[in-house]
Each structure stands twice: as C-alpha cells, then as structure tokens.
Amino acid sequence: MIKKSLVSICLLLSLISFAQEGSSSPYSFYGLGDMRFKGTVENRSMGGLSVFPDSIHMNLQNPAFYPDLKRINFTLGATYATTKLKTNTQEENARRTTLDYLAIGIPMGKFGGGFGLMPYTSVGYKIQTFPNADTPEGKKYTGTGGLNKAFIGGGYQITKSLSLGAEFGYYFGNIETNSIYFIEGVQYGTRELNQSAVGGGGFTAGISYKSKINKKLQVAASATFSPEASLKFANERNIATVQFYTSGQIGVIDDEDIVVADTKIKMPSKLSFGGGIGEPTKWMVGTELTLQQSSDLGNRFNDINDVAFENAYKWSLGGYYVPNYNSFASYWKRITYRGGFKYEKTGLVINDKSIDDAGMTLGLSLPVSGNFSNINLGFEFGKRGTKDAGLVEENYMNFTIGLSLNDRWFVKKKYE
C-alpha cells in the first residue's frame, strides 16, 4: 500500500510546500525569515532533542542516524499553529497550517541514506495601522515567501557503537516584502516592493555513539556540525505612487524600478551536541545544546535599521517512556509518551532587545499494527519576543502531526 501511493503523495505535498505561507510573525521580516524546520514531530515533542537512536523513525537533524533504520521509512509532518501577538496597546490572533517535511530513508546494511524536501524558513506577516477608510494616514507592511531545502544524505556504521554521516542541502526560494506609507494631508502615498530570488548550498556532518553500560541501560551521544554557507539574493525593488480608496483598496498611480545590488547572506555555522541515558525500549532522557555563529548574519537589503544579530544558542531537555512496547493485551501500553523543554536565544536583536523563545512540549507515538509504522502527535506552547521597546510578544500553541511509515522493499520472494 505504501509503495503504491508513495509517488503521488510526494508530488502532492511537494506542491503544497511551495504554496504555503508558513509564518505570521513580524520578526520574519529580518534575516532569512522564521526558522521553520525544528525537527520531526517525535523530536520536537522532546523539546527538539535528537540524540536517541531509532530504528523506525528518521532523524532529519543528524545524518549519522541513517544506518539505524531497519526498514524503508517514509515520513512527513505538518503543523497547525495558533499565535497571539501582543504589544503594549494591541492584541491580534493568527493561525497557520503548514507542511514541515517530507523524506524517505533507505537502510542498506551498515550504510543508510535518505533524501527529502522541507520548507526551511518562512516570511509571512501583515501589519496595518490605517485607522479608517476616511483618514488614510498610516502604514501597511506585508511579507511572503521563504527558503525551501532539498537534501540528500547518508551514513555508515563503523562499529556497533559508532556511526558517521554527511548531508548536502540546496536552499532555494523567493521572498517578497511590501511597504506602503500614507501621510495625513497628502493625497498620495508611496509603496516600496522588494523581491529576492535565493539560491545556495550547505553541508552537515554528523556522528552518533551508543553503548550498553549494563544489561538494561544504554548511553547515547551525538553531534553535528554545519560550516558557514553563502546564499545569493538576486534583488529587485519597485517604488510606486499609490492612492487610497474609500473601499479600502490601494491603487498604483505610477511606479518605477530601482536598481539595487544583489546581496550575499552568510548562513551561520552551527554546532550541536548532546547525550542521554536510559533503557531504549522503555525510557530515555537526555539533553542537547546547539550553538550558532549568527553574529555575522545580515539582511537582504542593507538599508534596514534598528536590527542586529548576535550568536545564538538553543538548549533542549526531554525524553520518552513506553509502558510495554510488545504488550499484546493493551494497545495503550505500546504508545510512546514524550515530553520536553526548550530555551532558545534566536540571535535576533531589535531596538537593543534580544528575541528569545521558551516553551514546553508533549507528544504521543501511536503504533499502527503489523508494520512498525506509527502516527506521531505533538503539542508545543511557549512565548517568543517581548513587549518592551515597542516590540511584539508572541504566545503560541502548535499542534503537530507526523506519519512514520515503514515497509520492506527489495526483498527476494521465497516462493513464486
């Protein structure tokens, strides 16, 4: 069943990934936009933790885990996000439904490999300060687009305990931002439309280690490193004179293309490392730290003020528990229960205020009988940003769902 429907599902969800608007945050205006990929549903449900070996789930954060897969694995994930945006004077609600990743993993003995597609960052916001249709004084900001990532990777199991892996990713996409200004007493306003086409490659190396310390307990550790990469932005800018109509529509009176320079933005180098301990088929708990050299990150255009970048880090703590993974009497005892905590300094600084993100996560993995497949459900809630210095505080709740479908391919039939 999986093999028959796999191609059509891949094509459908690939189209969806390019069409969706994945963010509602005003902070997505800066840098490369909001970071969209934060791990598979099962990893996100543990605070983003990605240090545990797993034979039936793909780990898209560390290619060294590909050899741990025991069967062909097809995985995809999606998020329904609700966000309350607050300033000192206003509140607004936003909702988004997005595809998060689509990938296939293939075990080959001591080798393992995989490939896939994911939205990597998103730009998506709409801010309007027009008081009413009769007084067209105010501003309107909108942004859409983002980066997608196509990737292919592989890993090799050097010993029963140690594996190495590598992944190449190509980043591509389009970003459009639109700013409209009206001043009281002036008949016409101005519009600035900026468009950027993005392209560039990146590389990630990974290592994983696991070892028994007694008959039940196992320790696990992993690390990844992504060197600095360069993304090229082919930029276009259009300046227009616009008119505000009482219907609320804005019409273009006259416009002109402005020559602007193409830019290059350095994708920061990133180092992640962590470890955990537990009984693999029963429980495990661990922690992970990610460091990102984002102080050199820039914006698509060089005339954006009041923003800076600092080195970022993320700390995750989480784990899972399975009451009885091979219980025949109770389905509920075979469910994997997950939980975690995360704290992130995003690296974005606006009006001298660091934009931080902290949250709690929960999740379930519901087994599908007969083929080691499962449905993964996750829930995140937390806060990002601040209301200080005229900024926006974002209180979010994210509901995630993922499918991890396992099957055997290339098995020689014993009987014709």
ChimeraX attribute file (.defattr): number of C-alpha atoms within 10 A of each C-alpha:
attribute: neighborCount
match mode: 1-to-1
recipient: residues
	/A:1	6
	/A:2	13
	/A:3	11
	/A:4	8
	/A:5	9
	/A:6	12
	/A:7	10
	/A:8	11
	/A:9	13
	/A:10	18
	/A:11	10
	/A:12	10
	/A:13	18
	/A:14	18
	/A:15	10
	/A:16	13
	/A:17	19
	/A:18	18
	/A:19	11
	/A:20	18
	/A:21	20
	/A:22	29
	/A:23	28
	/A:24	26
	/A:25	23
	/A:26	21
	/A:27	21
	/A:28	20
	/A:29	22
	/A:30	21
	/A:31	20
	/A:32	23
	/A:33	24
	/A:34	23
	/A:35	17
	/A:36	21
	/A:37	19
	/A:38	16
	/A:39	20
	/A:40	30
	/A:41	30
	/A:42	33
	/A:43	27
	/A:44	28
	/A:45	30
	/A:46	29
	/A:47	29
	/A:48	26
	/A:49	31
	/A:50	32
	/A:51	28
	/A:52	25
	/A:53	22
	/A:54	17
	/A:55	17
	/A:56	22
	/A:57	28
	/A:58	28
	/A:59	25
	/A:60	25
	/A:61	22
	/A:62	28
	/A:63	29
	/A:64	32
	/A:65	33
	/A:66	33
	/A:67	27
	/A:68	24
	/A:69	25
	/A:70	20
	/A:71	20
	/A:72	22
	/A:73	25
	/A:74	25
	/A:75	24
	/A:76	24
	/A:77	23
	/A:78	19
	/A:79	20
	/A:80	15
	/A:81	21
	/A:82	19
	/A:83	22
	/A:84	17
	/A:85	22
	/A:86	18
	/A:87	16
	/A:88	13
	/A:89	7
	/A:90	8
	/A:91	12
	/A:92	10
	/A:93	13
	/A:94	14
	/A:95	15
	/A:96	15
	/A:97	17
	/A:98	20
	/A:99	25
	/A:100	25
	/A:101	26
	/A:102	24
	/A:103	21
	/A:104	21
	/A:105	28
	/A:106	22
	/A:107	21
	/A:108	17
	/A:109	12
	/A:110	16
	/A:111	20
	/A:112	24
	/A:113	24
	/A:114	23
	/A:115	18
	/A:116	21
	/A:117	22
	/A:118	24
	/A:119	27
	/A:120	23
	/A:121	22
	/A:122	29
	/A:123	30
	/A:124	25
	/A:125	20
	/A:126	15
	/A:127	14
	/A:128	12
	/A:129	12
	/A:130	16
	/A:131	11
	/A:132	11
	/A:133	13
	/A:134	12
	/A:135	14
	/A:136	24
	/A:137	18
	/A:138	16
	/A:139	18
	/A:140	15
	/A:141	18
	/A:142	18
	/A:143	27
	/A:144	23
	/A:145	25
	/A:146	31
	/A:147	25
	/A:148	24
	/A:149	22
	/A:150	18
	/A:151	20
	/A:152	18
	/A:153	23
	/A:154	25
	/A:155	28
	/A:156	23
	/A:157	22
	/A:158	12
	/A:159	9
	/A:160	10
	/A:161	12
	/A:162	17
	/A:163	24
	/A:164	24
	/A:165	24
	/A:166	22
	/A:167	23
	/A:168	17
	/A:169	19
	/A:170	17
	/A:171	21
	/A:172	20
	/A:173	20
	/A:174	20
	/A:175	23
	/A:176	20
	/A:177	20
	/A:178	17
	/A:179	18
	/A:180	20
	/A:181	19
	/A:182	21
	/A:183	14
	/A:184	11
	/A:185	9
	/A:186	9
	/A:187	11
	/A:188	17
	/A:189	22
	/A:190	19
	/A:191	22
	/A:192	19
	/A:193	17
	/A:194	20
	/A:195	20
	/A:196	22
	/A:197	18
	/A:198	23
	/A:199	19
	/A:200	18
	/A:201	17
	/A:202	19
	/A:203	17
	/A:204	20
	/A:205	21
	/A:206	24
	/A:207	22
	/A:208	26
	/A:209	22
	/A:210	20
	/A:211	14
	/A:212	14
	/A:213	11
	/A:214	9
	/A:215	7
	/A:216	11
	/A:217	15
	/A:218	16
	/A:219	20
	/A:220	22
	/A:221	22
	/A:222	25
	/A:223	23
	/A:224	22
	/A:225	20
	/A:226	19
	/A:227	14
	/A:228	15
	/A:229	14
	/A:230	14
	/A:231	19
	/A:232	19
	/A:233	23
	/A:234	17
	/A:235	20
	/A:236	17
	/A:237	19
	/A:238	16
	/A:239	17
	/A:240	18
	/A:241	17
	/A:242	20
	/A:243	19
	/A:244	19
	/A:245	12
	/A:246	12
	/A:247	8
	/A:248	12
	/A:249	9
	/A:250	14
	/A:251	13
	/A:252	14
	/A:253	12
	/A:254	11
	/A:255	14
	/A:256	11
	/A:257	12
	/A:258	12
	/A:259	10
	/A:260	14
	/A:261	14
	/A:262	14
	/A:263	18
	/A:264	19
	/A:265	20
	/A:266	18
	/A:267	23
	/A:268	20
	/A:269	17
	/A:270	18
	/A:271	19
	/A:272	22
	/A:273	19
	/A:274	22
	/A:275	21
	/A:276	22
	/A:277	21
	/A:278	21
	/A:279	17
	/A:280	19
	/A:281	16
	/A:282	16
	/A:283	17
	/A:284	21
	/A:285	24
	/A:286	23
	/A:287	24
	/A:288	23
	/A:289	19
	/A:290	18
	/A:291	18
	/A:292	22
	/A:293	19
	/A:294	21
	/A:295	15
	/A:296	13
	/A:297	20
	/A:298	20
	/A:299	20
	/A:300	24
	/A:301	19
	/A:302	10
	/A:303	6
	/A:304	11
	/A:305	9
	/A:306	8
	/A:307	16
	/A:308	21
	/A:309	20
	/A:310	17
	/A:311	16
	/A:312	19
	/A:313	20
	/A:314	19
	/A:315	20
	/A:316	23
	/A:317	21
	/A:318	26
	/A:319	26
	/A:320	24
	/A:321	22
	/A:322	20
	/A:323	16
	/A:324	16
	/A:325	17
	/A:326	12
	/A:327	11
	/A:328	9
	/A:329	8
	/A:330	12
	/A:331	15
	/A:332	14
	/A:333	16
	/A:334	20
	/A:335	19
	/A:336	23
	/A:337	21
	/A:338	26
	/A:339	26
	/A:340	25
	/A:341	24
	/A:342	23
	/A:343	20
	/A:344	18
	/A:345	21
	/A:346	22
	/A:347	19
	/A:348	23
	/A:349	19
	/A:350	18
	/A:351	13
	/A:352	11
	/A:353	16
	/A:354	18
	/A:355	19
	/A:356	20
	/A:357	18
	/A:358	17
	/A:359	19
	/A:360	22
	/A:361	23
	/A:362	23
	/A:363	25
	/A:364	22
	/A:365	25
	/A:366	18
	/A:367	19
	/A:368	13
	/A:369	9
	/A:370	6
	/A:371	13
	/A:372	16
	/A:373	21
	/A:374	22
	/A:375	18
	/A:376	22
	/A:377	23
	/A:378	24
	/A:379	21
	/A:380	22
	/A:381	18
	/A:382	18
	/A:383	19
	/A:384	21
	/A:385	24
	/A:386	19
	/A:387	15
	/A:388	12
	/A:389	12
	/A:390	12
	/A:391	18
	/A:392	22
	/A:393	22
	/A:394	26
	/A:395	18
	/A:396	19
	/A:397	20
	/A:398	18
	/A:399	18
	/A:400	25
	/A:401	22
	/A:402	23
	/A:403	23
	/A:404	25
	/A:405	21
	/A:406	23
	/A:407	16
	/A:408	14
	/A:409	10
	/A:410	6
	/A:411	6
	/A:412	7
	/A:413	6
	/A:414	5
	/A:415	4
	/A:416	4
